[in-house]
Amino acid sequence: MAEGSDTTTTIVHPAANLVAVLRAFASEHGGAKGVVEYVGRRGARIVLVGNDGAWGDQMAPSTDAARAACEKAGITVENEWERELIELMRPTNDLWRSMSKRVLAR
């Protein structure tokens, strides 16, 4: 990828591997909660928020597959973005820098 690029590559994990990735995230961050977001034909995005404030995301083929993977991994799925969950998130300095480079179109 070119330096300064704002594009990211998203990898859709097979169901068994997705569960392992979710478990690994939860164990590295003292547990985790998740929010499943429908993203159209691409499937569903699982946004994970660790108990230490770290966060990340993974893609699943559907919202049902995302919820099932979270259940198998022992991750509580929130129905929506609650204030307590948002306040727990701690964005990295790299994320703040990348967001400052974006220009919003009207």
ZAKE-649460 format. One record per atom (N, C-alpha, C, CB): residue number from 1; residue in three letters; atom name; x, y, z. Coordinates in Angstrom, 3 decimals, padded with zeros to 6 digits. Glycine has a CB too. Layout:
# residues N
NUM,ALA,CA,X,Y,Z
...
//
This chain:
# residues 106
1,MET,N,000.829,-001.170,000.000
1,MET,CA,000.000,000.000,000.000
1,MET,C,000.877,001.238,000.000
1,MET,CB,-000.945,-000.005,001.196
2,ALA,N,000.444,002.271,-000.677
2,ALA,CA,001.212,003.512,-000.716
2,ALA,C,001.200,004.188,000.645
2,ALA,CB,000.655,004.459,-001.785
3,GLU,N,002.283,004.882,000.939
3,GLU,CA,002.359,005.568,002.214
3,GLU,C,001.284,006.658,002.274
3,GLU,CB,003.768,006.171,002.428
4,GLY,N,000.594,006.733,003.405
4,GLY,CA,-000.446,007.731,003.561
4,GLY,C,-001.801,007.303,003.021
4,GLY,CB,-000.029,008.980,002.893
5,SER,N,-001.896,006.078,002.548
5,SER,CA,-003.164,005.594,002.005
5,SER,C,-004.183,005.399,003.112
5,SER,CB,-002.960,004.284,001.243
6,ASP,N,-005.421,005.771,002.839
6,ASP,CA,-006.490,005.608,003.818
6,ASP,C,-007.293,004.338,003.584
6,ASP,CB,-007.408,006.806,003.786
7,THR,N,-006.934,003.561,002.570
7,THR,CA,-007.673,002.344,002.290
7,THR,C,-007.157,001.212,003.160
7,THR,CB,-007.570,001.975,000.808
8,THR,N,-008.045,000.298,003.507
8,THR,CA,-007.663,-000.859,004.293
8,THR,C,-008.169,-002.111,003.608
8,THR,CB,-008.207,-000.759,005.730
9,THR,N,-007.531,-003.205,003.854
9,THR,CA,-007.958,-004.479,003.325
9,THR,C,-008.689,-005.230,004.421
9,THR,CB,-006.760,-005.294,002.789
10,THR,N,-009.873,-005.707,004.100
10,THR,CA,-010.652,-006.461,005.069
10,THR,C,-010.672,-007.913,004.631
10,THR,CB,-012.096,-005.895,005.205
11,ILE,N,-010.359,-008.803,005.542
11,ILE,CA,-010.330,-010.229,005.255
11,ILE,C,-011.524,-010.876,005.933
11,ILE,CB,-008.996,-010.878,005.728
12,VAL,N,-012.303,-011.611,005.151
12,VAL,CA,-013.432,-012.350,005.722
12,VAL,C,-012.903,-013.718,006.119
12,VAL,CB,-014.642,-012.468,004.704
13,HIS,N,-012.994,-014.039,007.401
13,HIS,CA,-012.466,-015.288,007.931
13,HIS,C,-013.500,-016.397,007.815
13,HIS,CB,-012.033,-015.115,009.389
14,PRO,N,-013.057,-017.624,007.533
14,PRO,CA,-013.982,-018.747,007.642
14,PRO,C,-014.501,-018.827,009.079
14,PRO,CB,-013.292,-020.084,007.224
15,ALA,N,-015.677,-019.382,009.269
15,ALA,CA,-016.352,-019.371,010.578
15,ALA,C,-015.473,-019.873,011.716
15,ALA,CB,-017.601,-020.210,010.514
16,ALA,N,-014.785,-021.008,011.538
16,ALA,CA,-013.962,-021.567,012.615
16,ALA,C,-012.800,-020.630,012.939
16,ALA,CB,-013.430,-022.966,012.225
17,ASN,N,-012.177,-020.074,011.921
17,ASN,CA,-011.057,-019.157,012.126
17,ASN,C,-011.545,-017.858,012.755
17,ASN,CB,-010.339,-018.869,010.795
18,LEU,N,-012.741,-017.402,012.385
18,LEU,CA,-013.303,-016.178,012.950
18,LEU,C,-013.483,-016.316,014.457
18,LEU,CB,-014.644,-015.843,012.284
19,VAL,N,-013.979,-017.452,014.898
19,VAL,CA,-014.153,-017.703,016.332
19,VAL,C,-012.808,-017.639,017.039
19,VAL,CB,-014.822,-019.076,016.573
20,ALA,N,-011.787,-018.235,016.446
20,ALA,CA,-010.446,-018.212,017.052
20,ALA,C,-009.905,-016.788,017.138
20,ALA,CB,-009.476,-019.093,016.243
21,VAL,N,-010.129,-015.987,016.108
21,VAL,CA,-009.667,-014.600,016.103
21,VAL,C,-010.389,-013.796,017.181
21,VAL,CB,-009.888,-013.958,014.717
22,LEU,N,-011.685,-014.010,017.312
22,LEU,CA,-012.459,-013.304,018.336
22,LEU,C,-012.008,-013.699,019.743
22,LEU,CB,-013.957,-013.593,018.163
23,ARG,N,-011.790,-014.992,019.951
23,ARG,CA,-011.308,-015.458,021.259
23,ARG,C,-009.945,-014.866,021.587
23,ARG,CB,-011.232,-016.990,021.289
24,ALA,N,-009.071,-014.831,020.595
24,ALA,CA,-007.728,-014.293,020.805
24,ALA,C,-007.792,-012.814,021.199
24,ALA,CB,-006.873,-014.472,019.535
25,PHE,N,-008.646,-012.059,020.524
25,PHE,CA,-008.786,-010.640,020.864
25,PHE,C,-009.269,-010.492,022.304
25,PHE,CB,-009.764,-009.936,019.891
26,ALA,N,-010.302,-011.254,022.661
26,ALA,CA,-010.856,-011.164,024.017
26,ALA,C,-009.810,-011.542,025.071
26,ALA,CB,-012.091,-012.075,024.151
27,SER,N,-009.029,-012.575,024.818
27,SER,CA,-008.032,-012.996,025.806
27,SER,C,-006.895,-011.984,025.929
27,SER,CB,-007.467,-014.366,025.435
28,GLU,N,-006.533,-011.322,024.837
28,GLU,CA,-005.459,-010.324,024.870
28,GLU,C,-005.869,-009.045,025.594
28,GLU,CB,-005.022,-009.988,023.458
29,HIS,N,-007.172,-008.786,025.656
29,HIS,CA,-007.635,-007.505,026.183
29,HIS,C,-008.534,-007.648,027.405
29,HIS,CB,-008.368,-006.753,025.112
30,GLY,N,-008.411,-008.759,028.116
30,GLY,CA,-009.153,-008.942,029.359
30,GLY,C,-010.648,-009.087,029.179
30,GLY,CB,-008.890,-007.808,030.260
31,GLY,N,-011.058,-009.646,028.066
31,GLY,CA,-012.474,-009.783,027.732
31,GLY,C,-012.872,-008.744,026.705
31,GLY,CB,-013.347,-009.653,028.988
32,ALA,N,-014.058,-008.916,026.139
32,ALA,CA,-014.490,-007.981,025.102
32,ALA,C,-016.004,-008.014,024.953
32,ALA,CB,-013.815,-008.310,023.761
33,LYS,N,-016.512,-006.924,024.399
33,LYS,CA,-017.907,-006.838,023.981
33,LYS,C,-017.887,-006.519,022.500
33,LYS,CB,-018.713,-005.753,024.805
34,GLY,N,-018.980,-006.831,021.819
34,GLY,CA,-019.020,-006.578,020.393
34,GLY,C,-020.321,-005.948,019.956
34,GLY,CB,-018.799,-007.845,019.642
35,VAL,N,-020.260,-005.290,018.808
35,VAL,CA,-021.437,-004.743,018.149
35,VAL,C,-021.394,-005.262,016.718
35,VAL,CB,-021.473,-003.154,018.206
36,VAL,N,-022.509,-005.842,016.265
36,VAL,CA,-022.596,-006.378,014.909
36,VAL,C,-023.306,-005.347,014.039
36,VAL,CB,-023.347,-007.757,014.882
37,GLU,N,-022.663,-004.977,012.932
37,GLU,CA,-023.216,-003.983,012.023
37,GLU,C,-023.403,-004.597,010.641
37,GLU,CB,-022.304,-002.741,011.948
38,TYR,N,-024.583,-004.494,010.092
38,TYR,CA,-024.875,-004.979,008.745
38,TYR,C,-024.244,-004.040,007.727
38,TYR,CB,-026.407,-005.093,008.513
39,VAL,N,-023.497,-004.585,006.771
39,VAL,CA,-022.845,-003.757,005.758
39,VAL,C,-023.240,-004.157,004.338
39,VAL,CB,-021.340,-003.843,005.911
40,GLY,N,-024.459,-004.617,004.184
40,GLY,CA,-024.957,-004.947,002.851
40,GLY,C,-024.473,-006.295,002.359
40,GLY,CB,-024.549,-003.886,001.875
41,ARG,N,-024.244,-006.374,001.049
41,ARG,CA,-023.847,-007.654,000.447
41,ARG,C,-022.524,-008.175,000.974
41,ARG,CB,-023.760,-007.514,-001.046
42,ARG,N,-021.700,-007.278,001.508
42,ARG,CA,-020.399,-007.711,002.048
42,ARG,C,-020.556,-008.536,003.306
42,ARG,CB,-019.517,-006.508,002.338
43,GLY,N,-021.704,-008.427,003.988
43,GLY,CA,-021.916,-009.219,005.197
43,GLY,C,-022.122,-008.360,006.419
43,GLY,CB,-020.756,-010.139,005.424
44,ALA,N,-021.347,-008.638,007.458
44,ALA,CA,-021.497,-007.932,008.723
44,ALA,C,-020.125,-007.628,009.304
44,ALA,CB,-022.339,-008.756,009.718
45,ARG,N,-020.047,-006.507,009.965
45,ARG,CA,-018.819,-006.088,010.627
45,ARG,C,-019.015,-006.292,012.125
45,ARG,CB,-018.460,-004.591,010.292
46,ILE,N,-018.070,-006.967,012.746
46,ILE,CA,-018.076,-007.149,014.199
46,ILE,C,-017.052,-006.179,014.762
46,ILE,CB,-017.752,-008.647,014.615
47,VAL,N,-017.520,-005.179,015.493
47,VAL,CA,-016.618,-004.239,016.144
47,VAL,C,-016.428,-004.727,017.574
47,VAL,CB,-017.177,-002.762,016.100
48,LEU,N,-015.189,-005.028,017.926
48,LEU,CA,-014.855,-005.548,019.246
48,LEU,C,-014.241,-004.450,020.099
48,LEU,CB,-013.893,-006.744,019.134
49,VAL,N,-014.689,-004.350,021.337
49,VAL,CA,-014.122,-003.396,022.280
49,VAL,C,-013.630,-004.196,023.479
49,VAL,CB,-015.172,-002.295,022.705
50,GLY,N,-012.313,-004.187,023.690
50,GLY,CA,-011.730,-004.911,024.811
50,GLY,C,-011.964,-004.185,026.117
50,GLY,CB,-010.247,-005.116,024.594
51,ASN,N,-011.891,-004.906,027.210
51,ASN,CA,-012.080,-004.308,028.531
51,ASN,C,-010.993,-003.293,028.875
51,ASN,CB,-012.113,-005.391,029.587
52,ASP,N,-009.884,-003.338,028.138
52,ASP,CA,-008.810,-002.366,028.367
52,ASP,C,-008.931,-001.142,027.466
52,ASP,CB,-007.460,-003.023,028.150
53,GLY,N,-009.998,-001.072,026.642
53,GLY,CA,-010.216,000.073,025.772
53,GLY,C,-009.747,-000.115,024.349
53,GLY,CB,-009.548,001.245,026.337
54,ALA,N,-008.950,-001.146,024.099
54,ALA,CA,-008.507,-001.420,022.731
54,ALA,C,-009.701,-001.890,021.915
54,ALA,CB,-007.367,-002.483,022.707
55,TRP,N,-009.661,-001.621,020.611
55,TRP,CA,-010.761,-002.090,019.782
55,TRP,C,-010.263,-002.474,018.400
55,TRP,CB,-011.846,-001.021,019.675
56,GLY,N,-011.076,-003.264,017.736
56,GLY,CA,-010.750,-003.735,016.401
56,GLY,C,-012.011,-004.257,015.753
56,GLY,CB,-009.654,-004.825,016.438
57,ASP,N,-011.885,-004.716,014.535
57,ASP,CA,-013.062,-005.245,013.866
57,ASP,C,-012.713,-006.431,012.983
57,ASP,CB,-013.729,-004.163,013.043
58,GLN,N,-013.725,-007.210,012.690
58,GLN,CA,-013.610,-008.377,011.834
58,GLN,C,-014.857,-008.420,010.953
58,GLN,CB,-013.448,-009.697,012.676
59,MET,N,-014.752,-009.061,009.805
59,MET,CA,-015.896,-009.213,008.917
59,MET,C,-016.404,-010.652,008.974
59,MET,CB,-015.522,-008.820,007.467
60,ALA,N,-017.716,-010.785,008.825
60,ALA,CA,-018.370,-012.092,008.765
60,ALA,C,-019.296,-012.070,007.549
60,ALA,CB,-019.169,-012.416,010.102
61,PRO,N,-019.645,-013.245,007.023
61,PRO,CA,-020.488,-013.284,005.821
61,PRO,C,-021.920,-012.782,006.036
61,PRO,CB,-020.539,-014.686,005.299
62,SER,N,-022.412,-012.797,007.268
62,SER,CA,-023.780,-012.338,007.545
62,SER,C,-023.896,-011.951,009.012
62,SER,CB,-024.823,-013.436,007.187
63,THR,N,-024.975,-011.266,009.364
63,THR,CA,-025.176,-010.897,010.765
63,THR,C,-025.407,-012.135,011.618
63,THR,CB,-026.359,-009.928,010.905
64,ASP,N,-026.099,-013.135,011.066
64,ASP,CA,-026.325,-014.373,011.819
64,ASP,C,-025.002,-015.085,012.101
64,ASP,CB,-027.277,-015.309,011.046
65,ALA,N,-024.131,-015.134,011.095
65,ALA,CA,-022.817,-015.773,011.282
65,ALA,C,-021.981,-014.985,012.291
65,ALA,CB,-022.060,-015.878,009.927
66,ALA,N,-022.079,-013.661,012.252
66,ALA,CA,-021.325,-012.824,013.186
66,ALA,C,-021.781,-013.063,014.621
66,ALA,CB,-021.480,-011.340,012.823
67,ARG,N,-023.102,-013.088,014.827
67,ARG,CA,-023.628,-013.312,016.177
67,ARG,C,-023.278,-014.716,016.678
67,ARG,CB,-025.156,-013.110,016.196
68,ALA,N,-023.344,-015.714,015.794
68,ALA,CA,-023.008,-017.089,016.181
68,ALA,C,-021.525,-017.194,016.558
68,ALA,CB,-023.341,-018.074,015.030
69,ALA,N,-020.654,-016.542,015.786
69,ALA,CA,-019.216,-016.576,016.078
69,ALA,C,-018.927,-015.899,017.422
69,ALA,CB,-018.412,-015.885,014.944
70,CYS,N,-019.597,-014.780,017.688
70,CYS,CA,-019.406,-014.090,018.970
70,CYS,C,-019.868,-014.977,020.125
70,CYS,CB,-020.174,-012.744,018.988
71,GLU,N,-020.995,-015.646,019.937
71,GLU,CA,-021.513,-016.522,020.992
71,GLU,C,-020.533,-017.658,021.277
71,GLU,CB,-022.891,-017.093,020.595
72,LYS,N,-020.000,-018.280,020.224
72,LYS,CA,-019.036,-019.372,020.404
72,LYS,C,-017.743,-018.891,021.053
72,LYS,CB,-018.725,-020.023,019.063
73,ALA,N,-017.378,-017.625,020.769
73,ALA,CA,-016.140,-017.071,021.327
73,ALA,C,-016.343,-016.516,022.732
73,ALA,CB,-015.600,-015.977,020.419
74,GLY,N,-017.585,-016.486,023.220
74,GLY,CA,-017.852,-015.978,024.557
74,GLY,C,-017.867,-014.462,024.647
74,GLY,CB,-016.842,-016.513,025.499
75,ILE,N,-018.173,-013.801,023.533
75,ILE,CA,-018.207,-012.343,023.495
75,ILE,C,-019.655,-011.876,023.560
75,ILE,CB,-017.509,-011.801,022.217
76,THR,N,-019.946,-010.975,024.494
76,THR,CA,-021.277,-010.408,024.621
76,THR,C,-021.521,-009.445,023.472
76,THR,CB,-021.452,-009.697,025.980
77,VAL,N,-022.648,-009.614,022.792
77,VAL,CA,-022.999,-008.726,021.685
77,VAL,C,-024.011,-007.702,022.182
77,VAL,CB,-023.570,-009.530,020.474
78,GLU,N,-023.647,-006.441,022.052
78,GLU,CA,-024.546,-005.339,022.406
78,GLU,C,-025.474,-005.077,021.219
78,GLU,CB,-023.738,-004.041,022.791
79,ASN,N,-026.695,-004.672,021.488
79,ASN,CA,-027.649,-004.396,020.415
79,ASN,C,-027.376,-003.077,019.711
79,ASN,CB,-029.049,-004.390,020.962
80,GLU,N,-026.741,-002.164,020.397
80,GLU,CA,-026.425,-000.871,019.806
80,GLU,C,-025.263,-000.253,020.563
80,GLU,CB,-027.657,000.069,019.822
81,TRP,N,-024.807,000.887,020.072
81,TRP,CA,-023.698,001.582,020.707
81,TRP,C,-024.200,002.336,021.927
81,TRP,CB,-023.011,002.545,019.716
82,GLU,N,-023.986,001.755,023.088
82,GLU,CA,-024.363,002.391,024.343
82,GLU,C,-023.240,003.332,024.788
82,GLU,CB,-024.661,001.326,025.438
83,ARG,N,-023.585,004.317,025.564
83,ARG,CA,-022.621,005.318,026.034
83,ARG,C,-021.431,004.676,026.751
83,ARG,CB,-023.310,006.310,026.967
84,GLU,N,-021.688,003.710,027.610
84,GLU,CA,-020.614,003.076,028.384
84,GLU,C,-019.617,002.375,027.470
84,GLU,CB,-021.197,002.074,029.389
85,LEU,N,-020.111,001.763,026.403
85,LEU,CA,-019.241,001.058,025.471
85,LEU,C,-018.382,002.049,024.687
85,LEU,CB,-020.072,000.190,024.510
86,ILE,N,-018.975,003.126,024.244
86,ILE,CA,-018.234,004.145,023.496
86,ILE,C,-017.167,004.788,024.376
86,ILE,CB,-019.193,005.221,022.953
87,GLU,N,-017.505,005.069,025.627
87,GLU,CA,-016.542,005.689,026.533
87,GLU,C,-015.376,004.774,026.865
87,GLU,CB,-017.229,006.108,027.803
88,LEU,N,-015.571,003.473,026.727
88,LEU,CA,-014.508,002.504,026.998
88,LEU,C,-013.450,002.503,025.902
88,LEU,CB,-015.095,001.107,027.148
89,MET,N,-013.843,002.852,024.670
89,MET,CA,-012.938,002.809,023.519
89,MET,C,-011.824,003.838,023.653
89,MET,CB,-013.713,003.046,022.221
90,ARG,N,-010.607,003.426,023.344
90,ARG,CA,-009.452,004.307,023.372
90,ARG,C,-008.780,004.278,021.999
90,ARG,CB,-008.453,003.887,024.494
91,PRO,N,-009.109,005.245,021.123
91,PRO,CA,-008.481,005.285,019.794
91,PRO,C,-006.976,005.508,019.903
91,PRO,CB,-009.113,006.392,018.933
92,THR,N,-006.230,004.929,018.988
92,THR,CA,-004.781,005.093,018.963
92,THR,C,-004.425,006.429,018.313
92,THR,CB,-004.107,003.920,018.206
93,ASN,N,-003.206,006.874,018.527
93,ASN,CA,-002.735,008.107,017.883
93,ASN,C,-002.733,007.974,016.371
93,ASN,CB,-001.330,008.465,018.372
94,ASP,N,-002.419,006.779,015.850
94,ASP,CA,-002.444,006.551,014.407
94,ASP,C,-003.843,006.764,013.841
94,ASP,CB,-001.957,005.137,014.081
95,LEU,N,-004.857,006.323,014.565
95,LEU,CA,-006.227,006.511,014.101
95,LEU,C,-006.596,007.988,014.081
95,LEU,CB,-007.203,005.736,014.988
96,TRP,N,-006.225,008.716,015.120
96,TRP,CA,-006.505,010.152,015.142
96,TRP,C,-005.824,010.839,013.966
96,TRP,CB,-006.039,010.781,016.472
97,ARG,N,-004.587,010.455,013.658
97,ARG,CA,-003.883,011.060,012.521
97,ARG,C,-004.584,010.737,011.211
97,ARG,CB,-002.429,010.577,012.468
98,SER,N,-005.012,009.495,011.038
98,SER,CA,-005.671,009.123,009.779
98,SER,C,-007.015,009.835,009.633
98,SER,CB,-005.872,007.597,009.707
99,MET,N,-007.720,010.041,010.738
99,MET,CA,-009.002,010.740,010.662
99,MET,C,-008.794,012.220,010.342
99,MET,CB,-009.777,010.585,011.982
100,SER,N,-007.695,012.812,010.772
100,SER,CA,-007.459,014.224,010.522
100,SER,C,-007.163,014.489,009.046
100,SER,CB,-006.309,014.723,011.385
101,LYS,N,-006.754,013.468,008.298
101,LYS,CA,-006.433,013.627,006.877
101,LYS,C,-007.658,013.529,005.987
101,LYS,CB,-005.425,012.591,006.455
102,ARG,N,-008.760,013.041,006.523
102,ARG,CA,-009.959,012.835,005.713
102,ARG,C,-010.715,014.146,005.547
102,ARG,CB,-010.870,011.769,006.349
103,VAL,N,-011.269,014.312,004.361
103,VAL,CA,-012.072,015.492,004.064
103,VAL,C,-013.492,015.022,003.831
103,VAL,CB,-011.519,016.280,002.826
104,LEU,N,-014.437,015.620,004.525
104,LEU,CA,-015.826,015.251,004.368
104,LEU,C,-016.445,016.043,003.220
104,LEU,CB,-016.599,015.485,005.673
105,ALA,N,-017.161,015.350,002.351
105,ALA,CA,-017.840,016.011,001.233
105,ALA,C,-019.251,016.384,001.652
105,ALA,CB,-017.867,015.100,-000.023
106,ARG,N,-019.751,017.446,001.128
106,ARG,CA,-021.128,017.868,001.424
106,ARG,C,-022.070,017.312,000.407
106,ARG,CB,-021.247,019.386,001.465
//
